[in-house]
Amino acid sequence: MQAWENPTLVKELQQFLRFVNFYHRFIQSYSAVTIPIIKLLRKDIRWLWGPEQAKSFKALKRAFTLALVLAYYDYIKKTVVKTNISN
């Protein structure tokens, strides 16, 4: 994930966003973080990859290394399931 290069075309950005969007619920402030790069998908916006887009892209890639929820499941460790049955 960290090796993913900055996109240079709209198609490359769309590919990255499709991948990231699948995990969006695990990324804190996903909508706010993606705003600078989502703007590049608009038809009336000229492609300009600047520092703001690079920061957004880097933050999304970094989120995958920080999300503890995305760790591999360890079958050896004890598993506890807690639920809440209130309305």
LOBAMI-978352 format. One line per 3 residues: number of its first residue (from 0); their letters; for each residue x, y, z of N, C-alpha, C, O. Coordinates in nm, 3 decimals. Layout:
# LOBAMI-978352
NUM = A = X,Y,Z,X,Y,Z,X,Y,Z,X,Y,Z ~ ...
//
This chain:
# LOBAMI-978352
0 = MQA = 0.082,-0.119,0.000,0.000,0.000,0.000,0.087,0.127,0.000,0.060,0.221,-0.074 ~ 0.190,0.127,0.082,0.275,0.246,0.090,0.352,0.269,-0.040,0.395,0.381,-0.067 ~ 0.368,0.166,-0.120,0.442,0.179,-0.245,0.356,0.236,-0.358,0.407,0.263,-0.467
3 = WEN = 0.227,0.255,-0.333,0.137,0.308,-0.435,0.183,0.447,-0.475,0.190,0.537,-0.391 ~ 0.214,0.466,-0.602,0.266,0.594,-0.653,0.153,0.696,-0.668,0.037,0.660,-0.686 ~ 0.190,0.824,-0.660,0.092,0.930,-0.683,0.030,0.912,-0.821,0.102,0.890,-0.919
6 = PTL = -0.102,0.921,-0.830,-0.166,0.908,-0.962,-0.131,1.027,-1.051,-0.114,1.140,-1.004 ~ -0.121,1.000,-1.180,-0.092,1.105,-1.276,-0.209,1.126,-1.372,-0.208,1.221,-1.451 ~ -0.308,1.039,-1.365,-0.426,1.047,-1.450,-0.552,1.027,-1.366,-0.547,0.967,-1.258
9 = VKE = -0.662,1.077,-1.415,-0.790,1.060,-1.345,-0.822,0.912,-1.327,-0.871,0.871,-1.221 ~ -0.794,0.832,-1.428,-0.823,0.689,-1.422,-0.745,0.621,-1.307,-0.799,0.534,-1.238 ~ -0.620,0.660,-1.289,-0.539,0.604,-1.180,-0.595,0.647,-1.044,-0.598,0.567,-0.950
12 = LQQ = -0.640,0.771,-1.034,-0.699,0.820,-0.910,-0.829,0.745,-0.880,-0.855,0.709,-0.766 ~ -0.909,0.723,-0.981,-1.034,0.648,-0.963,-1.006,0.507,-0.913,-1.077,0.457,-0.826 ~ -0.905,0.444,-0.967,-0.868,0.309,-0.925,-0.829,0.309,-0.777,-0.872,0.222,-0.701
15 = FLR = -0.748,0.404,-0.737,-0.707,0.414,-0.597,-0.828,0.439,-0.506,-0.842,0.374,-0.402 ~ -0.915,0.530,-0.546,-1.031,0.563,-0.463,-1.129,0.447,-0.453,-1.193,0.430,-0.349 ~ -1.142,0.366,-0.558,-1.227,0.246,-0.548,-1.173,0.152,-0.442,-1.249,0.096,-0.363
18 = FVN = -1.042,0.134,-0.440,-0.980,0.047,-0.341,-1.000,0.103,-0.201,-1.042,0.030,-0.110 ~ -0.969,0.230,-0.181,-0.978,0.294,-0.051,-1.122,0.301,-0.001,-1.149,0.281,0.117 ~ -1.215,0.330,-0.092,-1.354,0.345,-0.054,-1.411,0.218,0.010,-1.498,0.225,0.095
21 = FYH = -1.361,0.103,-0.031,-1.408,-0.023,0.026,-1.383,-0.027,0.177,-1.460,-0.088,0.252 ~ -1.277,0.039,0.223,-1.238,0.040,0.364,-1.270,0.172,0.433,-1.221,0.197,0.544 ~ -1.350,0.258,0.371,-1.371,0.393,0.423,-1.421,0.397,0.567,-1.390,0.492,0.639
24 = RFI = -1.497,0.298,0.609,-1.549,0.301,0.747,-1.440,0.283,0.852,-1.463,0.309,0.970 ~ -1.324,0.238,0.812,-1.213,0.220,0.904,-1.120,0.342,0.908,-1.027,0.347,0.989 ~ -1.144,0.438,0.821,-1.057,0.554,0.811,-1.126,0.674,0.876,-1.231,0.718,0.830
27 = QSY = -1.065,0.725,0.980,-1.122,0.838,1.053,-1.127,0.962,0.963,-1.029,0.994,0.896 ~ -1.239,1.030,0.962,-1.261,1.153,0.883,-1.237,1.129,0.735,-1.180,1.214,0.666 ~ -1.281,1.015,0.686,-1.258,0.977,0.546,-1.303,1.086,0.449,-1.229,1.124,0.358
30 = SAV = -1.424,1.136,0.468,-1.478,1.237,0.375,-1.392,1.362,0.372,-1.364,1.415,0.265 ~ -1.352,1.408,0.487,-1.271,1.530,0.494,-1.132,1.508,0.432,-1.079,1.597,0.366 ~ -1.076,1.393,0.455,-0.941,1.363,0.403,-0.941,1.355,0.251,-0.844,1.395,0.187
33 = TIP = -1.048,1.303,0.194,-1.050,1.281,0.048,-1.090,1.403,-0.034,-1.076,1.401,-0.157 ~ -1.140,1.508,0.029,-1.189,1.624,-0.047,-1.089,1.676,-0.150,-1.129,1.697,-0.265 ~ -0.962,1.698,-0.116,-0.869,1.753,-0.217,-0.852,1.664,-0.341,-0.834,1.716,-0.451
36 = IIK = -0.857,1.535,-0.324,-0.839,1.450,-0.443,-0.971,1.419,-0.513,-0.972,1.394,-0.634 ~ -1.081,1.421,-0.440,-1.212,1.401,-0.503,-1.241,1.516,-0.600,-1.302,1.495,-0.704 ~ -1.196,1.636,-0.566,-1.218,1.752,-0.653,-1.159,1.730,-0.792,-1.212,1.781,-0.891
39 = LLR = -1.051,1.654,-0.800,-0.986,1.629,-0.929,-1.072,1.543,-1.022,-1.043,1.535,-1.141 ~ -1.174,1.481,-0.970,-1.261,1.395,-1.052,-1.369,1.475,-1.125,-1.434,1.423,-1.215 ~ -1.387,1.599,-1.085,-1.489,1.682,-1.149,-1.449,1.716,-1.292,-1.332,1.740,-1.321
42 = KDI = -1.548,1.719,-1.379,-1.523,1.748,-1.521,-1.474,1.891,-1.544,-1.396,1.915,-1.636 ~ -1.519,1.984,-1.461,-1.485,2.125,-1.481,-1.354,2.167,-1.413,-1.318,2.285,-1.417 ~ -1.284,2.072,-1.352,-1.158,2.100,-1.284,-1.041,2.044,-1.367,-1.043,1.928,-1.408
45 = RWL = -0.941,2.128,-1.390,-0.820,2.083,-1.460,-0.734,2.003,-1.363,-0.722,2.038,-1.246 ~ -0.673,1.897,-1.412,-0.588,1.812,-1.329,-0.468,1.891,-1.281,-0.388,1.940,-1.361 ~ -0.456,1.903,-1.149,-0.340,1.970,-1.091,-0.308,1.900,-0.960,-0.376,1.920,-0.859
48 = WGP = -0.204,1.818,-0.962,-0.164,1.743,-0.843,-0.066,1.830,-0.764,0.052,1.840,-0.798 ~ -0.117,1.892,-0.659,-0.035,1.981,-0.579,-0.010,1.925,-0.440,-0.039,1.808,-0.413 ~ 0.044,2.007,-0.352,0.076,1.963,-0.216,-0.048,1.919,-0.136,-0.040,1.827,-0.054
51 = EQA = -0.160,1.984,-0.161,-0.283,1.949,-0.090,-0.330,1.808,-0.128,-0.372,1.731,-0.042 ~ -0.322,1.776,-0.257,-0.361,1.642,-0.303,-0.261,1.537,-0.254,-0.300,1.427,-0.215 ~ -0.133,1.571,-0.257,-0.031,1.477,-0.211,-0.049,1.447,-0.062,-0.032,1.333,-0.019
54 = KSF = -0.084,1.548,0.016,-0.107,1.529,0.159,-0.226,1.437,0.183,-0.221,1.349,0.270 ~ -0.332,1.458,0.108,-0.452,1.375,0.120,-0.421,1.230,0.082,-0.461,1.136,0.152 ~ -0.350,1.213,-0.028,-0.313,1.080,-0.077,-0.227,1.006,0.026,-0.249,0.888,0.054
57 = KAL = -0.130,1.077,0.080,-0.040,1.018,0.180,-0.116,0.980,0.307,-0.090,0.876,0.366 ~ -0.210,1.066,0.348,-0.289,1.038,0.468,-0.375,0.914,0.450,-0.391,0.835,0.543 ~ -0.430,0.896,0.332,-0.511,0.776,0.306,-0.425,0.650,0.308,-0.464,0.548,0.365
60 = KRA = -0.308,0.657,0.246,-0.219,0.540,0.248,-0.175,0.509,0.390,-0.167,0.392,0.430 ~ -0.146,0.613,0.467,-0.101,0.595,0.605,-0.210,0.533,0.692,-0.181,0.457,0.784 ~ -0.335,0.566,0.663,-0.447,0.514,0.741,-0.451,0.361,0.739,-0.498,0.299,0.834
63 = FTL = -0.404,0.302,0.632,-0.405,0.155,0.622,-0.301,0.092,0.714,-0.317,-0.024,0.754 ~ -0.198,0.163,0.747,-0.097,0.107,0.836,-0.130,0.132,0.982,-0.070,0.071,1.071 ~ -0.226,0.222,1.008,-0.263,0.257,1.145,-0.390,0.187,1.192,-0.412,0.175,1.312
66 = ALV = -0.472,0.142,1.101,-0.601,0.083,1.137,-0.581,-0.055,1.199,-0.555,-0.153,1.128 ~ -0.593,-0.063,1.330,-0.573,-0.190,1.399,-0.679,-0.291,1.361,-0.656,-0.412,1.374 ~ -0.791,-0.246,1.317,-0.900,-0.335,1.276,-0.859,-0.419,1.156,-0.912,-0.528,1.134
69 = LAY = -0.766,-0.369,1.078,-0.726,-0.437,0.956,-0.613,-0.537,0.975,-0.548,-0.576,0.878 ~ -0.589,-0.577,1.097,-0.484,-0.675,1.124,-0.531,-0.815,1.083,-0.651,-0.841,1.077 ~ -0.436,-0.903,1.055,-0.471,-1.042,1.025,-0.530,-1.108,1.148,-0.485,-1.085,1.260
72 = YDY = -0.629,-1.189,1.127,-0.692,-1.260,1.237,-0.596,-1.368,1.289,-0.537,-1.442,1.210 ~ -0.580,-1.374,1.419,-0.491,-1.471,1.482,-0.577,-1.581,1.545,-0.642,-1.558,1.646 ~ -0.577,-1.700,1.485,-0.659,-1.811,1.530,-0.614,-1.866,1.666,-0.692,-1.932,1.735
75 = IKK = -0.492,-1.839,1.703,-0.439,-1.891,1.828,-0.486,-1.810,1.948,-0.506,-1.865,2.057 ~ -0.505,-1.681,1.929,-0.547,-1.595,2.040,-0.694,-1.618,2.076,-0.775,-1.659,1.993 ~ -0.725,-1.591,2.201,-0.862,-1.603,2.250,-0.948,-1.493,2.186,-0.905,-1.379,2.173
78 = TVV = -1.070,-1.530,2.147,-1.161,-1.436,2.086,-1.278,-1.410,2.178,-1.340,-1.504,2.229 ~ -1.309,-1.283,2.199,-1.423,-1.245,2.282,-1.517,-1.162,2.196,-1.475,-1.066,2.131 ~ -1.646,-1.198,2.196,-1.746,-1.123,2.123,-1.838,-1.057,2.224,-1.898,-1.125,2.307
81 = KTN = -1.850,-0.925,2.216,-1.938,-0.851,2.305,-2.048,-0.787,2.220,-2.022,-0.731,2.113 ~ -2.169,-0.796,2.269,-2.282,-0.739,2.196,-2.365,-0.651,2.286,-2.355,-0.659,2.409 ~ -2.446,-0.568,2.227,-2.535,-0.480,2.299,-2.675,-0.506,2.244,-2.699,-0.487,2.125
84 = ISN = -2.769,-0.549,2.330,-2.901,-0.584,2.281,-3.004,-0.475,2.309,-3.123,-0.498,2.291 ~ -2.958,-0.358,2.351,-3.053,-0.249,2.375,-3.098,-0.187,2.243,-3.036,-0.207,2.138 ~ -3.208,-0.113,2.250,-3.258,-0.047,2.129,-3.161,0.060,2.086,-3.185,0.127,1.985
//
